[in-house]
Amino acid sequence: MIQYKVLQERDVLIPYPIRFWIFLISLITTLACSIFVLYHLLIDRTLRNALNNHAIIVLLFNNLMYQLIDIPLSLSFYHLGNVWPASPILCLFWMFIDETFLSLSLILVAGASIQRHILIFHKRWLSTDKKRFFIHYLPIVILSFYIIVFHFITILFPPCQNIFNYQLSVCGYPLCYYDIRLVLIWDIAINKILPTLTIVVFSIALLVRVLLQRRRMHQYVQWRKHRKMTIQLLAIAMLYFFLYIPLMIIELIQSCCMPAEVGVNIE
């Protein structure tokens, strides 16, 4: 079985009590930030109706649910030193929440990266309610539905038997569907690598398109004016490129061409 997330956590240098406090402090700050931003986006009608904020609102809801469900389970594990209650149902639920919400975050950010191009350069595509429904709202619904259904089937109803380890976080992440190579490759390539590449490519492309358009219009590019956008887009691209792509490529190569031990040793 390919278990790229399974690590002997007690061999890691950071003790459980320290991890507990790191998670707890991070949870408090991120919860406050998420609720604050979400409140202002929803309470202000102008912000709530702005098309460019819809993906952000859904993403904030997704992250808020992850913070309220997944992180407390991790806090319980680091506090007790084991999964409690030691139940297969809890393990499946934890894995489903962990995989689904993280994949949803990738998909939503990728969708927002594409939507920015439409909102800036192709506003006429959203000129009517019908166009907005099919181009703006429907993709978010379809992508979210797909991710939920995919993980619902593969995690909660796998065609194999998971073996849980209650001494490890997320019960050792025993996703037995990783043994089904086609499903594993699909999950890595389509659910992880494709949206990550979409984020990187479309973020950089947006910056290039804005600068090229100003050049075609013979407008002087004021870098100070575009500094904020440039920093944001490049930061997003670099974050996903350097943190996600290398690990995902290793996972894909491992699933296609190499024994599982190779990927584990690399990590």
N, C-alpha and C positions, 0 to 999 in steps of 0.2 A: 504494500500500500504506500502511496505517495502521501506523506504527511509533512508538508513544508512548514506548517504552523506549529507542529508539535515539538516542544523543547522541554528539556528537563529544567523546569524553572528554578528549582532549588539550587542548581549549579550556577545560576546567574548571580553576579556580585551584589546586586541590590536586594537587601533583605525585604521580606514581606511587610513588616511594619512601616518601613520607609516608603515602599510602593503604595501602601494604603493611604498614607498622608499626602503623597504626591497626587494620587488619583482624587482624593477627597477635596483638596484645595483647588485642583484643576476643575473638578465638577462644579464647585460652588461658583467660581469665576465664570466658567463657560455658560452655566445655567443662567446666571444673572445677565450676561451679555446677550444670550439668545432671546430671553424673555423681553429684555429691554428693546432690542431691535425689532422683534416680531410685533410687540405691542404698538410701536410707532408706525410700522408699516401697515398694520390693520386698522388702527384708530383713525388715521388720516385718509380720507376718501381719495384724495389725489394720488397719494402714494399707493394705496390699495388697488386703484384702477389702472395704474401705469403698467403697461405690458412688460416693460423691462424688469419689473419687480416680482412678477408672478413666479418665475423659476426660483428666485431668491426666497420667497415666502414658503414655497413647497420644500425647498432645501432646509430652511430653518426649522420647519415642522419635523422633517425627517431627522435632523440632528438632535432636536429637542427630545423626540421619542427615544433615540439611541441613548442620550444622556440619562434619561429617566428610567430606562429599563436595563440596558446593557452594563453601564458603569456601576450601578448599585450591586449587580451580581458579581462584578470583579472586586468591589470593595468587600463584599461578604467573604469572598474566597481569600483575599489577602488578610482579612481579619481573623478568620478561623483556621486558615491553612489547608482547607479542603472545600470541596463543593458541598453545599448544604441547602436543601436536603439532597442526599445522594440518590437521585432519581433519574432514570432514563428520560422521563418526560421533561424534566427541567433542563437536562443536557440538550435535548433536541430543540426545545424552545430557545435556549441561549444561543445555540449555533445558528438557528434560523434568524433570530434578531440580529446577531453579529454580521452574518453574511449579507442578509437582505438590506439592512440600512447602509452598510458600507458600499455595497454595489449601487444602491439607489443614489448615494451621494455622487459617485463617479458619473453615473448616467445623467443626473440632473445638471451637474456642472458642465458636462459635455454638451448637453442640449442648450444650456444658457450661452455657451461659447458660440454655437451656431446662430442662436436667436439674435445675438448682438449684431451680427452681419446684416440680418434681415431688418432689424429696427433702424440701423444707421443708413444702409444703402438701398434697401428695397421696401420702403414704407408703403408703397402702393399695393404690395402683396397683402397688407393688413387693412385695406381701406374699407372693407365691409365686414359685417358680423359673420357672414359665411366664411370668408377668407380667414378671419381671425380664428374661427373655430377649427378649421382644417389645418392651418399652418402653425397656429400658436398653441391652442389648448389641447387639441387631440394628440399631438406627439408626446406631450408630457404625460397624459393619461395612459397612452399605449405603452410607453417605455416603463412607466411605474408598474403597470399591470403585468407586463412581461417579466420584470425582475421578481416581483412577488410570487407569481405563479411558478417560475423556474425554480426558485429556492424552496417553495412550498412542496413541490413534487420531489426534488432531488434530496432534500434534507429530511422532511417529515415522512415521506413514503419512498425510501430508496429500495431498489431491488436487491438489497444485501443487508448484512447484519453489522451494525456499529458496535464497537467494543469500547466502553467508556472507562476512563481513568479518573476517579474522583479526587485524586491527589494533584491533578493538573488543572490549570485554568481552562475554562470552556470544556471541561471533561476530557482534555487531551486532544480536542478537535478531531474526533475519529470519523471524518466524512468518508464513508466507505465508497461513495460514488466516485471518489478519486481513482478507484481501481478500474472504472469503466473509462477507457482511454478517450473515446470519442466525446463523452460528456465532459471529461476533464479539460480536453483541448478546447472545446466550445466555451466552457466557463472562463478559461484563462484568456483565450483569443478574443472572444466576442464581448464578454461581460467586463473584462478588465483592461486588456491591452488596447482594444479599439476605442473605447471612450477616453482612455488616457491620451492616446495619440491625437484624438479629436480635440481635446482640450489644448494640447501643446500647439498643434498646427493652426487651429483657428484663432488662438490667442495671438500668436505671432503674425498670422495673416491679417488680422484686424488692424494691428499697428501699421503694417506695411501698406495696406489699402488706404488708411487715413492719410498717411504721408504722401503716397503717390497721387491721391486725389487732389491734395493741396498743391502738389507740384504741377499737375495738369491744369489747375485753375490759376497757375502763376502766382500763387500766394506764398509769401515767405513763411517758412516753418518756424514758428516761435517755440523753441524747445521748452522754455519755461512754462508756457501755457499747456503743453502736452506732457510735461514731466510726470504728473500724477498718473495719467493713463499709461504712459510708457512703463513706469515702475510697476504698476499693478499687473499689466499684461505679461511683462517679462518675468515678474516674480511668480505668477501663476504657472507660466510655461516651465520655468526652471524647477519649481517645486515638484511638479508632476513628472517631469522628465528625469530628474536625478533621483527622486525618492521611489517612484513607482516602476518606471520602465525597466531598470536593471533586474530587479527582483522578478518581475513578470516574465522577462525574457528567459531567465534561469528556469522558472517554473515551466515555461512552454517547451524549452529544450529538454528539460528533465522528463516531461510527460511524453515527448515524442521519441526521443533518441537515446536517453541515458537511463541507467538504473537510478532508483530513488536516492541511493546513498550519495551520489555525486552532488545533488542539490543540497542535501543536508550538510555535507562537508563544506561546501562553499559558504553556506550561511554561518 
